[in-house]
Amino acid sequence: MVSINENVLISKLLGRDVISLNEDNTIYDAINLLAKNKIGALPVVKNQKILCGIISERDIIRELAKDIKKNLKNLLLVQS
């Protein structure tokens, strides 16, 4: 069994080169940064210092799925 040192501080595990997005970046900017850096989430900041939230792969997939569903529905309406 693997043991975990319960006294390890989070600060010891953090990466120091933080990759982030500004709140006015696009979903495509987020996709490109996630893919380029092989990461699953990014902090979103305002004025390059105030944390607004976190955007994850799951958030992006959810948003893209909405668009796909909407486009499919429109396509089906046009065909009928």
N, C-alpha and C positions, 0 to 999 in steps of 0.2 A: 504494500500500500504506500502511496505517496503521502508524505507529511508536508504540511504547510506551516511555515513560521507565522503564527498569528500576530507577531509583533512587528512585522514588516510594514513600514509606513507607505502609503500611496505615493508620497513624494519621491520615493526610491524607484518606483515603477514607471513614472511618467516620462514620456519623451519630451525633450526640451525644444525641438523644432516643430512648433505648432503650425499646422496647415489649417487655414480657415477660409471661410467665404464671407463676403459682405452681404448684408441683407438685400442689396439691390442686384446681386448676381442672379443669373438664370438657372433653371433646372439643368440645362445643358452644361453650364459651368461646373455645377456640382457633380454631374456624371463624369465629366472629364477629369476632375481632380480626384475623385474616388478611384477611378480606374487607373489613372497614372500613378497614384501613390499606393495602390493595392490596400485600401482601407475601407471600412464599412460605414463610417459616419464622419461628419465634419462639424465643428463649432461654427455658428453663424454670429458674426459680430457687427456692431454698429460703430461707425467712426473708428474702426480698427482696434477698439479696446473694450467695448461694452458687450458682454455676451447677451445675445437675443434668444438663442436656442441651439438646438442640434438638428441637423438634417441627416437622415440615415438612408441606406439603400432601400429599406422597407418603405420609408416615406415617399421616395421617388417612384418605386414600383406601384404603390397605391395610386399616386397621381397619374402615372402613365396608364394604368388600368382603367381609370375613369375616362380618359380620352379615348382609349380603344373601345370601351363600351359605348360611348357616345357616338363615335364614328361608325361602329357596326350597326347601331340602331338607326342612324341616318341612312346608311347604305340599304338596309332592309326596307325602310320606308320608300326610298327612291325606286327600288325594284318592284314594289307591289303596286 
